Amino acid sequence: MPQRYAYLGPQGTFTEAAMRSFPGADEAEHLPYATVPAALDALRRAEVDLAVVALENSVEGSVPTTLDELATGEPLQIVGEAHLPVSFALLVRPGTDLGDIKTVASHPHAQPQCRRWLAENVPHAEWRAATSNAEAAQHVADGHYDAALAGSFAAARYGLSVLAEDIHDVADAVTRFIALRRPGTPPPPTGMDRTTVVAFIGEDHPGALLEILTEFSMRGINLTLIQSRPTGAGLGSYLFWIELEGHVDDARVGEALMGLRRVCADVRFVGSYPRADRVRPEIRRGTHDQDFTEAAAWLASVRSGHA
């Protein structure tokens, strides 16, 4: 049977476009889901083999729903990522002009990226939230709203017209999408990898964050993202979503994660996977795998009395 890939639907979303860039997508069966949690739960139940969801946008930052699902929900593992340039179009039913638009629908992450354009071109239109930009286009086609912010590629799918293209307040916006599977052996290291973990602080105290950062700093590991999120256990209870350069199989990364596990109440491994931008980390002197091997050999000789 073909692989089954889940994504935030309906058809015509940016997530679907990103999904099609992952290996095996052309031969896979594509299954749209109404929300990110629904797509991830389908993966957890083994209804699908892979799920693709948005994780981060260069304008609006991280997607809280995705972070929270992966940090505190039943574990899943990131196995790949894709970067997709995002530019919106204003989709309307044929014959609609700008002056006819009283409501504009989109995903909540789309509206802030086009806020100034909307204020200048449809100043009296009210914004309406949709679970995805494609769903917004579907609502316009069904007559519920006057216009939708979505990818121009969604117009033909829903029988809509493109009234304006290349809509944005910030040029060159990019969204990062991740591909997830159920937990297993990570993809092999490529030398251009990213590792994601979630760190839970057991007891809040002065220097708690510094203890976490020190584990990476002393081993020359660059963090590409660190963000705190509430655990849901009560006010003041937070976790840290951490992304770093390198692979769990790298000696410096492995040692840092062991150190992190010692100072935290818990650490969740979310994945080691190839970076979409193919950036190689700068490895500081003394933190190459060979340096760790030689240091371990020296310590063994000291312990055995042969140093």
VENKADA-V814415 format. One record per residue. N is the residue number from 1. SS is DSSP state (H for helix, E for strand, L for the rest). PSI is psi in radians with two decimals (none if undefined). Layout:
((N	SS	PSI) (N	SS	PSI))
//
This chain:
((1	L	2.57) (2	L	2.71) (3	L	2.67) (4	E	2.15) (5	E	2.22) (6	E	2.61) (7	E	2.84) (8	E	2.02) (9	L	-2.95) (10	L	-2.92) (11	L	2.50) (12	L	0.18) (13	L	2.84) (14	H	-0.55) (15	H	-0.69) (16	H	-0.73) (17	H	-0.72) (18	H	-0.72) (19	H	-0.68) (20	L	-0.21) (21	L	-0.19) (22	L	2.62) (23	L	2.42) (24	L	-0.08) (25	L	-0.60) (26	L	-0.57) (27	L	-0.14) (28	L	2.79) (29	E	2.27) (30	E	2.15) (31	E	1.97) (32	E	2.52) (33	E	2.66) (34	L	-0.49) (35	L	2.86) (36	H	-0.85) (37	H	-0.63) (38	H	-0.72) (39	H	-0.73) (40	H	-0.65) (41	H	-0.61) (42	H	-0.67) (43	H	-0.75) (44	H	-0.61) (45	L	0.04) (46	L	0.42) (47	L	-0.42) (48	L	2.90) (49	L	-0.36) (50	E	2.53) (51	E	2.44) (52	E	2.21) (53	E	2.79) (54	E	2.47) (55	E	-0.64) (56	E	2.48) (57	E	2.46) (58	L	-0.27) (59	L	-0.86) (60	L	-0.12) (61	E	-2.73) (62	E	2.71) (63	L	1.87) (64	H	-0.68) (65	H	-0.75) (66	H	-0.81) (67	H	-0.82) (68	H	-0.69) (69	H	-0.74) (70	H	-0.44) (71	H	-0.63) (72	H	-0.21) (73	L	-3.14) (74	L	2.32) (75	L	2.45) (76	L	2.94) (77	E	2.26) (78	E	2.29) (79	E	-0.05) (80	E	2.89) (81	E	2.76) (82	E	2.49) (83	E	2.25) (84	E	2.05) (85	E	2.37) (86	L	2.08) (87	L	2.35) (88	E	2.73) (89	E	2.68) (90	E	1.94) (91	E	2.35) (92	E	2.89) (93	L	2.53) (94	L	2.37) (95	L	-0.11) (96	L	2.33) (97	L	2.94) (98	H	-0.68) (99	H	-0.27) (100	H	-0.17) (101	L	2.05) (102	L	-0.35) (103	E	2.43) (104	E	2.22) (105	E	2.62) (106	E	2.99) (107	E	2.58) (108	H	-0.44) (109	H	-0.32) (110	H	-0.71) (111	H	-0.80) (112	H	-0.43) (113	H	-0.21) (114	H	0.28) (115	H	-0.84) (116	H	-0.70) (117	H	-0.76) (118	H	-0.72) (119	H	-0.58) (120	H	-0.56) (121	H	-0.52) (122	L	1.12) (123	L	-0.42) (124	L	0.03) (125	L	2.47) (126	E	2.46) (127	E	2.48) (128	E	2.38) (129	E	2.49) (130	E	2.77) (131	L	-0.35) (132	L	2.86) (133	H	-0.56) (134	H	-0.66) (135	H	-0.66) (136	H	-0.76) (137	H	-0.70) (138	H	-0.71) (139	H	-0.63) (140	H	-0.78) (141	H	-0.58) (142	L	-0.06) (143	L	0.14) (144	L	-0.61) (145	L	2.90) (146	L	-0.56) (147	E	2.78) (148	E	2.50) (149	E	2.08) (150	E	3.07) (151	L	2.51) (152	L	-0.46) (153	L	-0.27) (154	H	-0.24) (155	H	-0.90) (156	H	-0.61) (157	H	-0.57) (158	H	0.22) (159	L	0.57) (160	L	2.92) (161	E	2.60) (162	E	1.89) (163	E	-0.54) (164	E	2.53) (165	E	2.92) (166	E	0.85) (167	E	2.23) (168	L	2.75) (169	L	-0.47) (170	L	2.11) (171	L	2.70) (172	L	0.58) (173	L	2.48) (174	E	2.44) (175	E	2.38) (176	E	2.19) (177	E	2.60) (178	E	2.58) (179	E	2.32) (180	E	2.54) (181	E	3.03) (182	L	2.69) (183	L	2.46) (184	L	-2.86) (185	L	2.27) (186	L	2.75) (187	L	2.60) (188	L	2.68) (189	L	2.55) (190	L	-0.18) (191	L	-0.13) (192	L	1.10) (193	E	2.85) (194	E	2.47) (195	E	2.39) (196	E	2.30) (197	E	2.82) (198	E	2.18) (199	E	2.27) (200	E	2.09) (201	L	2.24) (202	L	-0.78) (203	L	2.14) (204	L	2.28) (205	L	2.79) (206	L	2.28) (207	L	0.09) (208	H	-0.80) (209	H	-0.65) (210	H	-0.67) (211	H	-0.71) (212	H	-0.85) (213	H	-0.60) (214	H	-0.64) (215	H	-0.59) (216	H	-0.74) (217	H	-0.77) (218	L	-0.25) (219	L	0.20) (220	L	0.56) (221	L	2.20) (222	L	2.30) (223	E	2.28) (224	E	-0.29) (225	E	2.36) (226	E	2.24) (227	E	2.37) (228	E	2.52) (229	E	2.52) (230	E	2.50) (231	L	-0.33) (232	L	-0.05) (233	L	-0.12) (234	L	2.89) (235	L	2.38) (236	L	-0.02) (237	L	1.98) (238	E	2.71) (239	E	2.89) (240	E	2.13) (241	E	2.10) (242	E	2.25) (243	E	2.39) (244	E	2.77) (245	E	2.32) (246	L	3.04) (247	L	2.61) (248	L	-0.41) (249	L	-0.25) (250	L	2.39) (251	H	-0.75) (252	H	-0.66) (253	H	-0.77) (254	H	-0.76) (255	H	-0.66) (256	H	-0.70) (257	H	-0.62) (258	H	-0.72) (259	H	-0.70) (260	H	-0.71) (261	H	-0.52) (262	H	-0.57) (263	H	-0.13) (264	L	2.75) (265	L	-0.59) (266	E	2.68) (267	E	2.23) (268	E	2.15) (269	E	2.14) (270	E	-0.26) (271	E	2.67) (272	E	2.24) (273	E	2.76) (274	E	2.42) (275	L	2.43) (276	L	-0.56) (277	L	-0.08) (278	L	0.59) (279	L	2.29) (280	L	2.38) (281	L	2.65) (282	L	2.05) (283	L	2.06) (284	L	2.61) (285	L	2.32) (286	L	-0.02) (287	L	0.23) (288	L	2.76) (289	H	-0.70) (290	H	-0.58) (291	H	-0.69) (292	H	-0.67) (293	H	-0.77) (294	H	-0.67) (295	H	-0.70) (296	H	-0.69) (297	H	-0.69) (298	H	-0.79) (299	H	-0.70) (300	H	-0.66) (301	H	-0.61) (302	H	-0.80) (303	H	-0.53) (304	H	-0.06) (305	L	0.30) (306	L	0.25) (307	L	none))
//
